[in-house]
Amino acid sequence: MFKKITSKQMTPICTALVAVVFIYLGLTKYGFWGGVKGPLPGFVPTIVAVGLLIMSVLALLQSFKEERGNFPALNWMAAAGALGVILATFVIGMIPSIAIYVILWLKLFEKASWKNTLIVWCIIMAIVVGVFVLWLAIPFPNGMIGDMIMG
Amino acid sequence: MENMQLLFGGFETVFTLQNVSACLLGAVLGLIVGAMPGIGSLAGVALLLPLTYKFDATTAIIMLGSLYYSNMYGGSFSAILLNIPGDSPAIMTSLDGYPMATTRGRPGQALFTANIASFTGGTIGILILTFTGPALADLGLNFGPTEMTALLLVAMTSIGWLVGENPTKGVVLTLFGILMASIGMDTVTGSPRYDFGILQLMGGIPFIPFVIGAVGFAQVIKLMEDRNKVTEGAVTQKLTIRGSLLTRHEVRRLLPPAFRSGVMGTFVGVLPGAGATTGAFLGYAMQKTFKSEEPLGTGAVEGIAACEAANNAAAAGAFAPLLALGIPGSGTGAVLLGGLMMWGLEPGPMLFTNHSDFAWGLIASLYLANLLTLAIALCIIPFLIRILSVPVKYMIPCIVTVCIVGSYSTSNSMYGVIVMFVSGILGYLLDKNGYSTAPMLLAFVLAPLLEKNMRRAFTTSQGDPSVFVDFANHPISAVLMLIFFVIICVPIVKLIIRKVKGSKNTTPAA
């Protein structure tokens, strides 16, 4: 049976585990019912978690008839790109990270021409700087290097 | 008559330079995002939500309403010209829209038909909303915590049941969404809970980064597969406004199905979970029972008109329960509701009493948005081929960037970006396993309201759960709970029946 476990089974197993944690904390840490006080902070989450546990078991039983999910490795490149921007933000700041990401993505990954790369880059930077920095006045992080330069 | 006076008051609120500009901006952005295949109204509204931060509550919601509304128009463009529906409500439009554009060689007329039908359906929907919204709010005033709890349970579970391939999965994500919303401060006592010792979690999971991730970022991960896809059979001929005009005879063919579907679509939109997609399907199905000049599916004007009018009317109708009861009918409605709450407004029966200017301003803005969207939609016909031919591979870094800066700007911290990233991965994994994220978002938004009402109901009944099914004192709650149990039990009963049937088939005959 364990040979059959795929991502289709992992989802209800994970939600069932979440439910167990919420039931345990709800009953032991946050409280369920307080006599005169009535429902305590753990009351609704515990009831919902019990429901989730039951429905997760049901979803798990149904999942064995489903076909294995397909997760192309290529799809994760988008997530890897975003993760790269997040990590680089802590070092060089968000705006330079995005500027570098767009060029690297289009030139190295998509093999786009310099003309198209620069057009897309200009559009994205116009949105980021024009809308978010100038119009919405969002103070984007400068990163360690930016903070050092700015003192 | 009183409603009309209040509506005129709403128009006074709307007709300021800032509000009209916001409405126009929302209409343009909504049309473009809606037209882009693969993004859809939910992701579109989620991605553009941070743009409204600069405005006051009324202007922000006017822009969001216009954005949501124009998305419905935009979805039909790619369905007609590329045979790729921009959003699920436009699936039915492609059945007649694409043949009319290609086989009959009349893409401009197909777009014109879709736009006029959308406008007609939308106008009918907003007119009905003008009169039913306040009436629904009056009904809602009679709802106590018991009735509200039952209503919220039905709203949350029905969308889980209607959306996605499997009702059980919908209910799982609904319940999961409620648990995610319970992280942070307790809604009644204000004490921290389920923060797992992480400081940031004490403030809860921020809604906008969560939505941007679960919908927008998850979508971009999915788009990677199709980034080099070449659309075969796409319309390439040059379009002009003059060359797209309909004849008088075609307008006469268009109006009756548009009126019928407009009325039907509005009432479908009012139902929780039904939404624009169901409206479009039913509109098309209804048209099949009426006479069409050409057979449906071959490029009939009636086919395009029926589904486009129905989906726009449903989009307008969905505002009635959203404003009057605080119950969104769809995932996109949930994002709008989240936006309303972000500005400190609590939709529900009291909205029409306490924030009358706001509620009527929003309704009036829908009239304006409908008119502006029609005008823009007709004007951009010559440029549509160019807009729709932007390769997906160039859209990916754009959307990733908007996800990152958008989620940062709403929280002013990297915590928001991390929430977006994690919920994006979660949304992608869930989607790949056949779980639609819309019920989770709806539950996430409604969970605080559900908890507050449920706890009040239990406190007043001193812990007696039978209060919810007490026909004598709480008939509305009892009926709603009956519906709720049916929704919950159907998947379980179905599974048991399937098991019994399966075991009968495998047992050898005696």
Interface residues (C-beta under 8 A of the other chain):
Chain A: S7 K8 M10 T11 P12 T15 V18 A19 F22 L25 K29 Y30 W33 G38 P39 P41 G42 F43 V44 P45 V48 A49 G51 L52 M55 S56 L58 A59 L61 Q62 E66 G69 N70 F71 P72 L74 N75 W76 M77 A78 A79 G81 A82 L83 V85 I86 T89 F90 M94 I98 Y101 V102 W105 L106 E110 A112 N116 V120 I123 I124 I127 V128 V131 F132 W135 L136 I138 P139 F140 P141
Chain B: P50 L51 Y53 K54 N166 T168 K169 V171 V172 L175 F176 I178 L179 S182 D186 V188 T189 S191 R193 Y194 F217 V220 I221 K222 L223 M224 E225 K393 Y394 I396 P397 C398 V400 T401 V402 C403 I404 V405 Y408 S409 N412 M414 V417 I418 F421 G424 I425 Y428 L429 L430 K432 N433 G434 Y435 L450 E451 M454 R455 F458 T459 Q462 G463 P491 I492 L495
